[in-house]
Amino acid sequence: MATGWPTQDDVCAILRLQEPSVDATVVESARLAAINYVIGRVDPGIWGGLPPLTNTAVPDGLYEAALLLASRWYRRRDSLDGTIGWGDMGVVRVGLKDPDVEALIGGYMAVVI
């Protein structure tokens, strides 16, 4: 269990940002959006009645999913039309969902039949 949701410093570390003060607002926006996305996809029963944002015990898979998603959404501003240029290799389309994030939160989602 992680001790909480990823912090702004955690997101800056995974993005390898040397000077986060310039992009602090963008990093924080991506971080909060990622946390809210993960919370919205997870079975509410996992939190045991506690508010998810203030919960101090976050499963490692959900922590990692929020961290990966925040970094992905931060970098998304470099591909406004959903594509990334790879120099001589051409253009690559960015997928709608990250399969790693979906795999990490899959075990915590509510089963709907």
C-alpha positions in Angstrom: 0.0 0.0 0.0 1.2 3.5 -0.9 0.9 6.1 1.8 -1.2 8.3 -0.5 -1.9 9.5 -4.0 1.1 10.6 -6.1 2.3 14.1 -5.3 3.3 16.8 -7.7 7.0 15.9 -7.0 6.3 12.3 -7.9 4.9 13.3 -11.2 7.8 15.7 -11.9 10.2 12.9 -11.1 8.7 10.4 -13.5 8.6 13.1 -16.2 12.2 14.0 -15.4 11.3 17.7 -15.1 14.3 19.7 -13.8 12.5 23.0 -13.3 8.9 22.1 -12.3 8.0 25.7 -11.3 7.4 26.7 -14.9 4.9 23.9 -15.5 3.6 23.4 -12.0 0.1 24.4 -12.8 0.0 21.9 -15.8 1.5 19.1 -13.7 -0.9 19.7 -10.9 -3.9 19.8 -13.3 -2.8 16.5 -14.9 -2.2 14.9 -11.4 -5.6 15.8 -10.0 -7.4 14.7 -13.3 -5.6 11.4 -13.2 -6.5 10.8 -9.5 -10.1 11.7 -10.2 -10.2 9.4 -13.2 -8.8 6.4 -11.2 -11.3 7.1 -8.4 -14.2 7.2 -10.8 -13.3 3.9 -12.4 -12.8 2.0 -9.1 -15.4 0.2 -7.0 -16.5 2.6 -4.3 -16.4 -0.3 -1.7 -12.6 -0.4 -1.9 -12.4 2.9 0.1 -14.2 1.5 3.1 -16.5 4.6 3.5 -13.6 7.1 3.6 -13.3 9.9 1.0 -11.0 8.6 -1.7 -9.0 11.8 -2.1 -8.1 12.0 1.6 -7.5 8.3 2.0 -3.9 7.8 3.3 -3.8 4.1 2.2 -3.9 3.7 -1.6 -3.3 0.3 -3.2 0.0 0.3 -5.1 -1.7 -0.5 -8.4 -3.9 2.6 -8.1 -1.0 4.8 -7.1 1.0 3.6 -10.1 -2.0 4.0 -12.5 -2.6 7.6 -11.3 1.1 8.4 -11.7 1.3 6.9 -15.2 -1.9 8.6 -16.3 -0.8 12.0 -14.9 2.5 11.8 -16.8 0.6 10.7 -20.0 -1.8 13.6 -19.8 1.0 16.1 -19.1 2.8 14.9 -22.3 -0.5 15.0 -24.2 -0.2 18.7 -24.6 2.6 18.0 -27.0 0.2 16.1 -29.3 -3.0 18.2 -29.5 -4.3 16.4 -32.5 -3.6 12.9 -31.1 -0.4 12.2 -33.0 3.3 12.4 -32.2 6.0 13.0 -34.8 8.9 10.6 -34.7 11.3 12.4 -37.0 12.2 10.2 -40.0 9.9 7.4 -38.9 6.8 9.5 -39.5 3.7 10.1 -37.3 2.3 7.8 -34.6 -1.2 8.0 -33.4 -1.6 8.1 -29.6 -4.1 5.5 -28.4 -7.3 6.5 -26.6 -6.5 4.5 -23.4 -3.3 3.3 -21.9 -3.4 -0.5 -21.6 -1.0 -0.5 -18.7 -3.3 1.9 -16.7 -6.3 -0.2 -17.6 -4.5 -3.4 -16.4 -3.5 -1.7 -13.1 -7.0 -0.6 -12.2 -8.8 -3.6 -13.6 -8.6 -5.6 -10.4 -10.2 -2.8 -8.5 -13.1 -2.1 -10.8 -16.7 -2.9 -10.0 -18.0 -6.0 -11.8 -21.1 -5.1 -13.8 -23.3 -8.0 -15.1 
